[in-house]
Amino acid sequence: MNSSKKYFALQVGDLLEQINKLDVLIAMHKDAGHKIEVQQYESLKLKFVKELLTLLINSELNSAEPQTFPLVSRLMHHFYPGARNAKAQTAGYQALSSVLAPFFPAEFTHAAMAQEPEAVYNKD
């Protein structure tokens, strides 16, 4: 494994470790009813998840075809399992959905966005 691949793997591993530690802290503070701490840790977790997804999407693995996209989808579902339904009623979400709808009419209807996608990760 060359040094750039090792560095990439270390970055991914570090971000996953940080996210897992935050999940533990979030659960602990939720159980204790500490709303402010939960919000702070969830915000930090979102920052790390965005960094992780950006790292995967921008990786050289996607130079010819989107090889990391199925992994990105699974990570999103793992870290935020209810995300597809949770924000469906916000004004920002509705505005973005309406911008996307003309290009992908069937996929971006409110009912379609509320459903989980079919998981097809290994086509081999």
N, CA, C and O atoms as CSV, one atom per row, in Angstrom:
chain,resi,resn,atom,element,x,y,z
A,1,MET,N,N,0.852,-1.175,0.000
A,1,MET,CA,C,0.000,0.000,0.000
A,1,MET,C,C,0.899,1.239,0.000
A,1,MET,O,O,1.773,1.388,0.854
A,2,ASN,N,N,0.668,2.121,-0.971
A,2,ASN,CA,C,1.512,3.313,-1.028
A,2,ASN,C,C,1.111,4.311,0.052
A,2,ASN,O,O,0.086,4.144,0.713
A,3,SER,N,N,1.923,5.344,0.224
A,3,SER,CA,C,1.726,6.273,1.342
A,3,SER,C,C,0.424,7.059,1.238
A,3,SER,O,O,-0.189,7.358,2.262
A,4,SER,N,N,-0.017,7.404,0.018
A,4,SER,CA,C,-1.274,8.157,-0.106
A,4,SER,C,C,-2.473,7.292,0.272
A,4,SER,O,O,-3.431,7.785,0.868
A,5,LYS,N,N,-2.423,6.008,-0.071
A,5,LYS,CA,C,-3.509,5.102,0.306
A,5,LYS,C,C,-3.506,4.861,1.815
A,5,LYS,O,O,-4.567,4.757,2.430
A,6,LYS,N,N,-2.308,4.772,2.413
A,6,LYS,CA,C,-2.212,4.609,3.864
A,6,LYS,C,C,-2.782,5.838,4.571
A,6,LYS,O,O,-3.524,5.718,5.546
A,7,TYR,N,N,-2.429,7.005,4.073
A,7,TYR,CA,C,-2.927,8.249,4.671
A,7,TYR,C,C,-4.446,8.330,4.553
A,7,TYR,O,O,-5.131,8.714,5.501
A,8,PHE,N,N,-4.965,7.968,3.386
A,8,PHE,CA,C,-6.412,7.949,3.167
A,8,PHE,C,C,-7.085,7.008,4.160
A,8,PHE,O,O,-8.083,7.369,4.783
A,9,ALA,N,N,-6.542,5.811,4.306
A,9,ALA,CA,C,-7.105,4.829,5.241
A,9,ALA,C,C,-7.037,5.335,6.683
A,9,ALA,O,O,-7.966,5.124,7.463
A,10,LEU,N,N,-5.942,6.000,7.031
A,10,LEU,CA,C,-5.816,6.566,8.386
A,10,LEU,C,C,-6.842,7.672,8.618
A,10,LEU,O,O,-7.441,7.750,9.691
A,11,GLN,N,N,-7.048,8.527,7.618
A,11,GLN,CA,C,-8.043,9.590,7.736
A,11,GLN,C,C,-9.440,9.015,7.946
A,11,GLN,O,O,-10.177,9.454,8.828
A,12,VAL,N,N,-9.794,8.023,7.121
A,12,VAL,CA,C,-11.113,7.390,7.233
A,12,VAL,C,C,-11.255,6.741,8.602
A,12,VAL,O,O,-12.273,6.917,9.271
A,13,GLY,N,N,-10.245,5.996,9.019
A,13,GLY,CA,C,-10.286,5.327,10.312
A,13,GLY,C,C,-10.404,6.299,11.471
A,13,GLY,O,O,-11.150,6.058,12.419
A,14,ASP,N,N,-9.661,7.405,11.392
A,14,ASP,CA,C,-9.720,8.411,12.454
A,14,ASP,C,C,-11.108,9.038,12.552
A,14,ASP,O,O,-11.639,9.209,13.649
A,15,LEU,N,N,-11.688,9.378,11.416
A,15,LEU,CA,C,-13.026,9.976,11.415
A,15,LEU,C,C,-14.065,8.995,11.962
A,15,LEU,O,O,-14.943,9.386,12.731
A,16,LEU,N,N,-13.968,7.733,11.570
A,16,LEU,CA,C,-14.906,6.725,12.078
A,16,LEU,C,C,-14.759,6.555,13.589
A,16,LEU,O,O,-15.750,6.409,14.304
A,17,GLU,N,N,-13.528,6.576,14.063
A,17,GLU,CA,C,-13.291,6.459,15.503
A,17,GLU,C,C,-13.885,7.652,16.251
A,17,GLU,O,O,-14.501,7.477,17.302
A,18,GLN,N,N,-13.705,8.851,15.723
A,18,GLN,CA,C,-14.260,10.048,16.354
A,18,GLN,C,C,-15.794,9.995,16.372
A,18,GLN,O,O,-16.421,10.343,17.373
A,19,ILE,N,N,-16.378,9.564,15.276
A,19,ILE,CA,C,-17.837,9.469,15.193
A,19,ILE,C,C,-18.363,8.446,16.190
A,19,ILE,O,O,-19.361,8.698,16.867
A,20,ASN,N,N,-17.711,7.302,16.288
A,20,ASN,CA,C,-18.139,6.275,17.246
A,20,ASN,C,C,-18.038,6.776,18.683
A,20,ASN,O,O,-18.923,6.499,19.492
A,21,LYS,N,N,-16.974,7.509,19.014
A,21,LYS,CA,C,-16.832,8.076,20.355
A,21,LYS,C,C,-17.952,9.079,20.635
A,21,LYS,O,O,-18.498,9.125,21.738
A,22,LEU,N,N,-18.283,9.875,19.628
A,22,LEU,CA,C,-19.369,10.848,19.800
A,22,LEU,C,C,-20.709,10.157,19.989
A,22,LEU,O,O,-21.539,10.625,20.768
A,23,ASP,N,N,-20.935,9.052,19.290
A,23,ASP,CA,C,-22.180,8.300,19.466
A,23,ASP,C,C,-22.337,7.848,20.919
A,23,ASP,O,O,-23.436,7.890,21.473
A,24,VAL,N,N,-21.239,7.420,21.528
A,24,VAL,CA,C,-21.269,7.001,22.931
A,24,VAL,C,C,-21.611,8.192,23.822
A,24,VAL,O,O,-22.446,8.080,24.721
A,25,LEU,N,N,-20.969,9.330,23.575
A,25,LEU,CA,C,-21.241,10.527,24.377
A,25,LEU,C,C,-22.674,11.017,24.188
A,25,LEU,O,O,-23.325,11.433,25.147
A,26,ILE,N,N,-23.153,10.966,22.971
A,26,ILE,CA,C,-24.533,11.392,22.687
A,26,ILE,C,C,-25.516,10.520,23.454
A,26,ILE,O,O,-26.432,11.030,24.098
A,27,ALA,N,N,-25.329,9.208,23.386
A,27,ALA,CA,C,-26.225,8.288,24.106
A,27,ALA,C,C,-26.172,8.537,25.611
A,27,ALA,O,O,-27.206,8.541,26.279
A,28,MET,N,N,-24.982,8.743,26.138
A,28,MET,CA,C,-24.818,8.977,27.573
A,28,MET,C,C,-25.549,10.247,28.011
A,28,MET,O,O,-26.242,10.253,29.029
A,29,HIS,N,N,-25.391,11.310,27.244
A,29,HIS,CA,C,-26.030,12.577,27.610
A,29,HIS,C,C,-27.533,12.564,27.342
A,29,HIS,O,O,-28.286,13.245,28.038
A,30,LYS,N,N,-27.978,11.806,26.349
A,30,LYS,CA,C,-29.419,11.661,26.130
A,30,LYS,C,C,-30.054,10.980,27.335
A,30,LYS,O,O,-31.104,11.404,27.817
A,31,ASP,N,N,-29.407,9.922,27.816
A,31,ASP,CA,C,-29.915,9.195,28.980
A,31,ASP,C,C,-29.982,10.085,30.211
A,31,ASP,O,O,-30.868,9.928,31.052
A,32,ALA,N,N,-29.042,11.020,30.315
A,32,ALA,CA,C,-28.997,11.919,31.470
A,32,ALA,C,C,-29.869,13.162,31.276
A,32,ALA,O,O,-30.022,13.966,32.195
A,33,GLY,N,N,-30.437,13.315,30.082
A,33,GLY,CA,C,-31.321,14.459,29.823
A,33,GLY,C,C,-30.589,15.772,29.604
A,33,GLY,O,O,-31.162,16.839,29.826
A,34,HIS,N,N,-29.336,15.715,29.174
A,34,HIS,CA,C,-28.529,16.922,28.935
A,34,HIS,C,C,-28.700,17.380,27.483
A,34,HIS,O,O,-27.907,17.017,26.615
A,35,LYS,N,N,-29.729,18.170,27.231
A,35,LYS,CA,C,-30.062,18.556,25.859
A,35,LYS,C,C,-28.978,19.382,25.177
A,35,LYS,O,O,-28.694,19.168,23.998
A,36,ILE,N,N,-28.375,20.309,25.886
A,36,ILE,CA,C,-27.357,21.173,25.282
A,36,ILE,C,C,-26.143,20.360,24.862
A,36,ILE,O,O,-25.626,20.542,23.760
A,37,GLU,N,N,-25.682,19.468,25.728
A,37,GLU,CA,C,-24.535,18.631,25.392
A,37,GLU,C,C,-24.851,17.720,24.208
A,37,GLU,O,O,-24.006,17.511,23.337
A,38,VAL,N,N,-26.068,17.182,24.180
A,38,VAL,CA,C,-26.475,16.327,23.064
A,38,VAL,C,C,-26.411,17.118,21.762
A,38,VAL,O,O,-25.895,16.622,20.760
A,39,GLN,N,N,-26.931,18.343,21.770
A,39,GLN,CA,C,-26.903,19.165,20.557
A,39,GLN,C,C,-25.470,19.465,20.118
A,39,GLN,O,O,-25.158,19.431,18.928
A,40,GLN,N,N,-24.604,19.758,21.089
A,40,GLN,CA,C,-23.210,20.052,20.752
A,40,GLN,C,C,-22.514,18.834,20.150
A,40,GLN,O,O,-21.816,18.951,19.143
A,41,TYR,N,N,-22.702,17.668,20.762
A,41,TYR,CA,C,-22.069,16.462,20.253
A,41,TYR,C,C,-22.665,16.029,18.917
A,41,TYR,O,O,-21.942,15.524,18.059
A,42,GLU,N,N,-23.968,16.217,18.726
A,42,GLU,CA,C,-24.576,15.882,17.439
A,42,GLU,C,C,-24.064,16.807,16.338
A,42,GLU,O,O,-23.879,16.378,15.199
A,43,SER,N,N,-23.839,18.063,16.676
A,43,SER,CA,C,-23.287,19.005,15.710
A,43,SER,C,C,-21.860,18.608,15.309
A,43,SER,O,O,-21.502,18.661,14.132
A,44,LEU,N,N,-21.061,18.216,16.286
A,44,LEU,CA,C,-19.706,17.773,16.007
A,44,LEU,C,C,-19.709,16.471,15.200
A,44,LEU,O,O,-18.887,16.286,14.303
A,45,LYS,N,N,-20.633,15.583,15.528
A,45,LYS,CA,C,-20.752,14.334,14.774
A,45,LYS,C,C,-21.092,14.632,13.316
A,45,LYS,O,O,-20.505,14.035,12.414
A,46,LEU,N,N,-22.028,15.543,13.073
A,46,LEU,CA,C,-22.390,15.909,11.707
A,46,LEU,C,C,-21.183,16.453,10.958
A,46,LEU,O,O,-20.981,16.139,9.784
A,47,LYS,N,N,-20.382,17.267,11.635
A,47,LYS,CA,C,-19.159,17.801,11.016
A,47,LYS,C,C,-18.239,16.660,10.589
A,47,LYS,O,O,-17.736,16.661,9.465
A,48,PHE,N,N,-18.014,15.687,11.475
A,48,PHE,CA,C,-17.134,14.563,11.145
A,48,PHE,C,C,-17.732,13.674,10.056
A,48,PHE,O,O,-17.003,13.185,9.192
A,49,VAL,N,N,-19.042,13.460,10.084
A,49,VAL,CA,C,-19.685,12.646,9.045
A,49,VAL,C,C,-19.543,13.346,7.689
A,49,VAL,O,O,-19.255,12.694,6.685
A,50,LYS,N,N,-19.742,14.652,7.653
A,50,LYS,CA,C,-19.579,15.388,6.395
A,50,LYS,C,C,-18.145,15.289,5.887
A,50,LYS,O,O,-17.918,15.126,4.688
A,51,GLU,N,N,-17.175,15.389,6.801
A,51,GLU,CA,C,-15.773,15.235,6.400
A,51,GLU,C,C,-15.516,13.848,5.826
A,51,GLU,O,O,-14.839,13.703,4.808
A,52,LEU,N,N,-16.058,12.837,6.483
A,52,LEU,CA,C,-15.880,11.463,6.030
A,52,LEU,C,C,-16.488,11.259,4.644
A,52,LEU,O,O,-15.844,10.701,3.756
A,53,LEU,N,N,-17.715,11.708,4.462
A,53,LEU,CA,C,-18.390,11.532,3.175
A,53,LEU,C,C,-17.678,12.308,2.071
A,53,LEU,O,O,-17.550,11.820,0.948
A,54,THR,N,N,-17.218,13.507,2.388
A,54,THR,CA,C,-16.478,14.307,1.414
A,54,THR,C,C,-15.181,13.617,1.028
A,54,THR,O,O,-14.809,13.581,-0.145
A,55,LEU,N,N,-14.503,13.075,2.019
A,55,LEU,CA,C,-13.260,12.339,1.768
A,55,LEU,C,C,-13.514,11.147,0.847
A,55,LEU,O,O,-12.756,10.911,-0.094
A,56,LEU,N,N,-14.575,10.402,1.120
A,56,LEU,CA,C,-14.894,9.238,0.292
A,56,LEU,C,C,-15.311,9.637,-1.121
A,56,LEU,O,O,-14.870,9.030,-2.097
A,57,ILE,N,N,-16.146,10.640,-1.228
A,57,ILE,CA,C,-16.639,11.071,-2.539
A,57,ILE,C,C,-15.507,11.646,-3.389
A,57,ILE,O,O,-15.466,11.429,-4.601
A,58,ASN,N,N,-14.589,12.379,-2.755
A,58,ASN,CA,C,-13.492,12.999,-3.490
A,58,ASN,C,C,-12.271,12.086,-3.652
A,58,ASN,O,O,-11.249,12.511,-4.189
A,59,SER,N,N,-12.370,10.862,-3.200
A,59,SER,CA,C,-11.216,9.970,-3.261
A,59,SER,C,C,-10.902,9.556,-4.693
A,59,SER,O,O,-11.743,9.638,-5.588
A,60,GLU,N,N,-9.670,9.111,-4.877
A,60,GLU,CA,C,-9.257,8.649,-6.205
A,60,GLU,C,C,-9.995,7.389,-6.630
A,60,GLU,O,O,-9.950,7.018,-7.803
A,61,LEU,N,N,-10.669,6.728,-5.706
A,61,LEU,CA,C,-11.462,5.548,-6.056
A,61,LEU,C,C,-12.609,5.904,-7.009
A,61,LEU,O,O,-13.125,5.039,-7.717
A,62,ASN,N,N,-12.995,7.155,-7.019
A,62,ASN,CA,C,-14.097,7.602,-7.867
A,62,ASN,C,C,-13.619,8.266,-9.155
A,62,ASN,O,O,-14.403,8.943,-9.820
A,63,SER,N,N,-12.351,8.089,-9.520
A,63,SER,CA,C,-11.825,8.792,-10.692
A,63,SER,C,C,-12.497,8.356,-11.998
A,63,SER,O,O,-12.734,9.194,-12.868
A,64,ALA,N,N,-12.804,7.086,-12.153
A,64,ALA,CA,C,-13.422,6.607,-13.396
A,64,ALA,C,C,-14.895,6.275,-13.233
A,64,ALA,O,O,-15.670,6.399,-14.181
A,65,GLU,N,N,-15.284,5.857,-12.043
A,65,GLU,CA,C,-16.683,5.529,-11.763
A,65,GLU,C,C,-16.920,5.713,-10.268
A,65,GLU,O,O,-15.968,5.670,-9.489
A,66,PRO,N,N,-18.162,5.916,-9.853
A,66,PRO,CA,C,-18.452,6.199,-8.440
A,66,PRO,C,C,-18.368,4.951,-7.547
A,66,PRO,O,O,-19.393,4.408,-7.136
A,67,GLN,N,N,-17.163,4.512,-7.258
A,67,GLN,CA,C,-16.978,3.289,-6.488
A,67,GLN,C,C,-17.363,3.418,-5.019
A,67,GLN,O,O,-17.782,2.436,-4.406
A,68,THR,N,N,-17.230,4.600,-4.450
A,68,THR,CA,C,-17.535,4.749,-3.018
A,68,THR,C,C,-18.985,5.131,-2.753
A,68,THR,O,O,-19.395,5.174,-1.592
A,69,PHE,N,N,-19.762,5.406,-3.767
A,69,PHE,CA,C,-21.134,5.856,-3.558
A,69,PHE,C,C,-22.005,4.863,-2.793
A,69,PHE,O,O,-22.758,5.284,-1.915
A,70,PRO,N,N,-21.937,3.555,-3.089
A,70,PRO,CA,C,-22.731,2.622,-2.279
A,70,PRO,C,C,-22.320,2.656,-0.802
A,70,PRO,O,O,-23.166,2.537,0.084
A,71,LEU,N,N,-21.030,2.816,-0.547
A,71,LEU,CA,C,-20.548,2.916,0.827
A,71,LEU,C,C,-21.054,4.194,1.483
A,71,LEU,O,O,-21.450,4.175,2.648
A,72,VAL,N,N,-21.046,5.291,0.757
A,72,VAL,CA,C,-21.555,6.562,1.273
A,72,VAL,C,C,-23.027,6.409,1.645
A,72,VAL,O,O,-23.455,6.876,2.701
A,73,SER,N,N,-23.790,5.766,0.790
A,73,SER,CA,C,-25.208,5.546,1.062
A,73,SER,C,C,-25.405,4.717,2.327
A,73,SER,O,O,-26.250,5.041,3.162
A,74,ARG,N,N,-24.623,3.645,2.466
A,74,ARG,CA,C,-24.744,2.796,3.661
A,74,ARG,C,C,-24.328,3.539,4.912
A,74,ARG,O,O,-24.955,3.379,5.960
A,75,LEU,N,N,-23.275,4.356,4.827
A,75,LEU,CA,C,-22.843,5.140,5.987
A,75,LEU,C,C,-23.922,6.145,6.393
A,75,LEU,O,O,-24.196,6.318,7.580
A,76,MET,N,N,-24.528,6.801,5.414
A,76,MET,CA,C,-25.608,7.748,5.727
A,76,MET,C,C,-26.743,7.036,6.447
A,76,MET,O,O,-27.266,7.533,7.445
A,77,HIS,N,N,-27.118,5.874,5.939
A,77,HIS,CA,C,-28.199,5.124,6.574
A,77,HIS,C,C,-27.791,4.650,7.966
A,77,HIS,O,O,-28.624,4.618,8.873
A,78,HIS,N,N,-26.531,4.285,8.147
A,78,HIS,CA,C,-26.045,3.829,9.448
A,78,HIS,C,C,-26.026,4.961,10.475
A,78,HIS,O,O,-26.523,4.798,11.590
A,79,PHE,N,N,-25.459,6.098,10.103
A,79,PHE,CA,C,-25.316,7.205,11.048
A,79,PHE,C,C,-26.605,8.000,11.236
A,79,PHE,O,O,-26.833,8.558,12.310
A,80,TYR,N,N,-27.445,8.059,10.215
A,80,TYR,CA,C,-28.696,8.821,10.273
A,80,TYR,C,C,-29.834,8.011,9.659
A,80,TYR,O,O,-30.338,8.370,8.595
A,81,PRO,N,N,-30.250,6.912,10.319
A,81,PRO,CA,C,-31.244,6.014,9.727
A,81,PRO,C,C,-32.590,6.667,9.434
A,81,PRO,O,O,-33.270,6.251,8.497
A,82,GLY,N,N,-32.988,7.653,10.186
A,82,GLY,CA,C,-34.283,8.288,9.956
A,82,GLY,C,C,-34.187,9.603,9.209
A,82,GLY,O,O,-35.170,10.340,9.133
A,83,ALA,N,N,-33.035,9.909,8.661
A,83,ALA,CA,C,-32.820,11.217,8.043
A,83,ALA,C,C,-33.719,11.491,6.854
A,83,ALA,O,O,-34.098,12.639,6.622
A,84,ARG,N,N,-34.066,10.471,6.102
A,84,ARG,CA,C,-34.912,10.697,4.926
A,84,ARG,C,C,-36.285,11.218,5.321
A,84,ARG,O,O,-36.898,11.970,4.565
A,85,ASN,N,N,-36.773,10.834,6.484
A,85,ASN,CA,C,-38.100,11.252,6.916
A,85,ASN,C,C,-38.059,12.439,7.868
A,85,ASN,O,O,-39.019,13.208,7.934
A,86,ALA,N,N,-36.986,12.599,8.593
A,86,ALA,CA,C,-36.941,13.558,9.694
A,86,ALA,C,C,-37.114,15.011,9.266
A,86,ALA,O,O,-37.791,15.767,9.963
A,87,LYS,N,N,-36.537,15.421,8.164
A,87,LYS,CA,C,-36.561,16.826,7.778
A,87,LYS,C,C,-37.507,17.106,6.609
A,87,LYS,O,O,-37.473,18.193,6.032
A,88,ALA,N,N,-38.333,16.149,6.265
A,88,ALA,CA,C,-39.169,16.279,5.076
A,88,ALA,C,C,-40.154,17.441,5.146
A,88,ALA,O,O,-40.655,17.881,4.111
A,89,GLN,N,N,-40.438,17.944,6.337
A,89,GLN,CA,C,-41.422,19.012,6.463
A,89,GLN,C,C,-40.813,20.410,6.561
A,89,GLN,O,O,-41.560,21.388,6.580
A,90,THR,N,N,-39.479,20.545,6.625
A,90,THR,CA,C,-38.877,21.866,6.766
A,90,THR,C,C,-38.985,22.656,5.471
A,90,THR,O,O,-39.038,22.080,4.385
A,91,ALA,N,N,-39.017,23.971,5.591
A,91,ALA,CA,C,-39.130,24.835,4.416
A,91,ALA,C,C,-37.917,24.676,3.503
A,91,ALA,O,O,-38.066,24.645,2.281
A,92,GLY,N,N,-36.717,24.575,4.081
A,92,GLY,CA,C,-35.508,24.413,3.286
A,92,GLY,C,C,-35.511,23.119,2.499
A,92,GLY,O,O,-35.125,23.087,1.331
A,93,TYR,N,N,-35.947,22.064,3.144
A,93,TYR,CA,C,-36.017,20.761,2.483
A,93,TYR,C,C,-37.029,20.806,1.344
A,93,TYR,O,O,-36.757,20.318,0.247
A,94,GLN,N,N,-38.183,21.385,1.600
A,94,GLN,CA,C,-39.219,21.482,0.567
A,94,GLN,C,C,-38.736,22.321,-0.612
A,94,GLN,O,O,-39.018,21.986,-1.763
A,95,ALA,N,N,-38.008,23.414,-0.340
A,95,ALA,CA,C,-37.495,24.268,-1.409
A,95,ALA,C,C,-36.493,23.513,-2.268
A,95,ALA,O,O,-36.549,23.581,-3.496
A,96,LEU,N,N,-35.566,22.788,-1.623
A,96,LEU,CA,C,-34.587,22.010,-2.371
A,96,LEU,C,C,-35.268,20.913,-3.172
A,96,LEU,O,O,-34.912,20.668,-4.325
A,97,SER,N,N,-36.242,20.255,-2.569
A,97,SER,CA,C,-36.982,19.206,-3.256
A,97,SER,C,C,-37.682,19.757,-4.498
A,97,SER,O,O,-37.713,19.099,-5.538
A,98,SER,N,N,-38.242,20.957,-4.390
A,98,SER,CA,C,-38.944,21.537,-5.538
A,98,SER,C,C,-37.980,21.930,-6.652
A,98,SER,O,O,-38.353,21.915,-7.826
A,99,VAL,N,N,-36.738,22.284,-6.295
A,99,VAL,CA,C,-35.728,22.591,-7.310
A,99,VAL,C,C,-35.312,21.317,-8.049
A,99,VAL,O,O,-35.108,21.342,-9.263
A,100,LEU,N,N,-35.187,20.215,-7.327
A,100,LEU,CA,C,-34.750,18.954,-7.920
A,100,LEU,C,C,-35.866,18.245,-8.696
A,100,LEU,O,O,-35.590,17.524,-9.655
A,101,ALA,N,N,-37.101,18.441,-8.292
A,101,ALA,CA,C,-38.233,17.705,-8.855
A,101,ALA,C,C,-38.360,17.791,-10.378
A,101,ALA,O,O,-38.653,16.771,-11.002
A,102,PRO,N,N,-38.158,18.940,-11.004
A,102,PRO,CA,C,-38.289,18.967,-12.477
A,102,PRO,C,C,-37.287,18.074,-13.203
A,102,PRO,O,O,-37.549,17.622,-14.318
A,103,PHE,N,N,-36.153,17.822,-12.580
A,103,PHE,CA,C,-35.123,17.006,-13.205
A,103,PHE,C,C,-35.307,15.515,-12.926
A,103,PHE,O,O,-34.900,14.667,-13.720
A,104,PHE,N,N,-35.925,15.213,-11.789
A,104,PHE,CA,C,-36.144,13.831,-11.356
A,104,PHE,C,C,-37.552,13.714,-10.779
A,104,PHE,O,O,-37.695,13.454,-9.584
A,105,PRO,N,N,-38.591,13.896,-11.586
A,105,PRO,CA,C,-39.950,14.017,-11.056
A,105,PRO,C,C,-40.397,12.865,-10.152
A,105,PRO,O,O,-40.963,13.115,-9.088
A,106,ALA,N,N,-40.164,11.644,-10.536
A,106,ALA,CA,C,-40.660,10.518,-9.743
A,106,ALA,C,C,-39.886,10.356,-8.440
A,106,ALA,O,O,-40.468,9.992,-7.418
A,107,GLU,N,N,-38.583,10.620,-8.464
A,107,GLU,CA,C,-37.753,10.401,-7.293
A,107,GLU,C,C,-37.922,11.468,-6.215
A,107,GLU,O,O,-37.660,11.200,-5.042
A,108,PHE,N,N,-38.356,12.680,-6.592
A,108,PHE,CA,C,-38.389,13.772,-5.642
A,108,PHE,C,C,-39.783,14.235,-5.249
A,108,PHE,O,O,-39.958,15.357,-4.772
A,109,THR,N,N,-40.769,13.379,-5.446
A,109,THR,CA,C,-42.072,13.700,-4.887
A,109,THR,C,C,-41.976,13.517,-3.384
A,109,THR,O,O,-41.105,12.790,-2.907
A,110,HIS,N,N,-42.840,14.153,-2.642
A,110,HIS,CA,C,-42.789,14.051,-1.179
A,110,HIS,C,C,-42.922,12.602,-0.722
A,110,HIS,O,O,-42.221,12.181,0.199
A,111,ALA,N,N,-43.800,11.841,-1.345
A,111,ALA,CA,C,-43.996,10.443,-0.946
A,111,ALA,C,C,-42.761,9.605,-1.252
A,111,ALA,O,O,-42.376,8.754,-0.449
A,112,ALA,N,N,-42.136,9.837,-2.403
A,112,ALA,CA,C,-40.949,9.063,-2.762
A,112,ALA,C,C,-39.784,9.374,-1.840
A,112,ALA,O,O,-39.014,8.476,-1.500
A,113,MET,N,N,-39.637,10.624,-1.428
A,113,MET,CA,C,-38.531,11.009,-0.564
A,113,MET,C,C,-38.683,10.438,0.835
A,113,MET,O,O,-37.690,10.273,1.543
A,114,ALA,N,N,-39.889,10.139,1.239
A,114,ALA,CA,C,-40.128,9.610,2.577
A,114,ALA,C,C,-39.842,8.124,2.686
A,114,ALA,O,O,-39.785,7.582,3.789
A,115,GLN,N,N,-39.660,7.459,1.550
A,115,GLN,CA,C,-39.399,6.021,1.564
A,115,GLN,C,C,-37.909,5.748,1.524
A,115,GLN,O,O,-37.144,6.507,0.929
A,116,GLU,N,N,-37.502,4.659,2.160
A,116,GLU,CA,C,-36.100,4.235,2.100
A,116,GLU,C,C,-35.838,3.629,0.732
A,116,GLU,O,O,-36.700,2.935,0.193
A,117,PRO,N,N,-34.655,3.880,0.156
A,117,PRO,CA,C,-34.337,3.298,-1.145
A,117,PRO,C,C,-34.060,1.813,-1.019
A,117,PRO,O,O,-33.710,1.316,0.052
A,118,GLU,N,N,-34.223,1.114,-2.133
A,118,GLU,CA,C,-33.870,-0.300,-2.137
A,118,GLU,C,C,-32.352,-0.400,-2.077
A,118,GLU,O,O,-31.642,0.359,-2.737
A,119,ALA,N,N,-31.869,-1.332,-1.291
A,119,ALA,CA,C,-30.426,-1.499,-1.153
A,119,ALA,C,C,-29.911,-2.484,-2.190
A,119,ALA,O,O,-30.212,-3.676,-2.130
A,120,VAL,N,N,-29.141,-1.985,-3.130
A,120,VAL,CA,C,-28.505,-2.818,-4.131
A,120,VAL,C,C,-27.038,-2.397,-4.163
A,120,VAL,O,O,-26.662,-1.474,-4.886
A,121,TYR,N,N,-26.220,-3.078,-3.376
A,121,TYR,CA,C,-24.830,-2.664,-3.242
A,121,TYR,C,C,-23.858,-3.545,-4.000
A,121,TYR,O,O,-22.870,-3.046,-4.540
A,122,ASN,N,N,-24.112,-4.827,-4.054
A,122,ASN,CA,C,-23.187,-5.743,-4.727
A,122,ASN,C,C,-23.851,-6.304,-5.966
A,122,ASN,O,O,-24.749,-7.142,-5.884
A,123,LYS,N,N,-23.398,-5.834,-7.113
A,123,LYS,CA,C,-23.970,-6.282,-8.376
A,123,LYS,C,C,-23.246,-7.497,-8.931
A,123,LYS,O,O,-23.650,-8.042,-9.958
A,124,ASP,N,N,-22.191,-7.925,-8.272
A,124,ASP,CA,C,-21.399,-9.071,-8.751
A,124,ASP,C,C,-22.118,-10.368,-8.574
A,124,ASP,O,O,-21.587,-11.421,-8.927
